[in-house]
């Protein structure tokens, strides 16, 4: 194969690739991207006179302009498409006619050979040889056609593979961008405010614009803000790990009762400040097979949310309902409850808006979306029942610890 033949084949492959990419983007509704590839394929086809490329490019450009309401250009490319299609049809007809003529000629030649068989045995042998050569040529042509079909099939598979790879990369980039936006939104909304207030107070105290007694008066508020920042950072780091595929679930024998008691001790100060009763109704034999660290995050977030939205002198209850193969854990409060609209989006990962509690407590970042991810990583599901001014009940399931696990433990 000489240089010019290779160049021509490369250009034809480029036309096929451009057409395939344009078609993929058109099918996904991205006309603005598709038109660039379609135009390149069309121009290159005209340049090297590839009739099939001109036909396919004109067809794509017609469809794109039609979708965009540019009927003038759509009509122009439709006429080009029809003209080229007619030419191709005529060529195909001529090719079929040529093959038919060849076949008829062959049949006539065969009849002549049979008629002359008795008259000229030697001449008959020559015709036989010629026929064999023709058959050999047909055989070679058939093999070439099959080979080309195989190559085309391989190229089509490669094109499909590249298109799928492009879709995967596009999805990955979209997820990375979504995660980045959410991280910055949470940092800006839930962390910058308390940290800025803390810096302002220290600056006032340092510059002598606030007395020591005045500063000490803000200490409880500062502690609350720092606790909020620590809680939010913990959620943020855990959530970030799950988004970057860094959080590995390691299930083991876990007592839910001990996790709840630890979190009651951790959140008791918040509860006491609002005179809220924290009640643990989970029995000691509530043994599960889960990642204790991840479920600890789930329970802490649900309890923190319950305290946040429960008014003073309220009650938060944590309990467990035994099922056949699972434990159904619930965190129930008698707080402000939620509307149907809020219920529909509280587990949505794309949401970044934080709400405020009954005493203006700030949110804790991606708390509920983090809970959903952690529960699902432990083979469970999470849901909520709520009504305005009647409170909310969050439920999630986790597998029971099987007997063989308990014996091993």
PyMOL commands that set and color helices and strands:
alter all, ss='L'
color gray80, all
select helices_A, chain A and resi 3-27+31-48+51-67+71-116+121-206+212-217+219-243+256-273+292-308+340-343+367-377+403-408
alter helices_A, ss='H'
color red, helices_A
select strands_A, chain A and resi 252-255+277-280+287-290+315-322+326-333+382-387+391-399
alter strands_A, ss='S'
color yellow, strands_A
deselect
rebuild
show_as cartoon
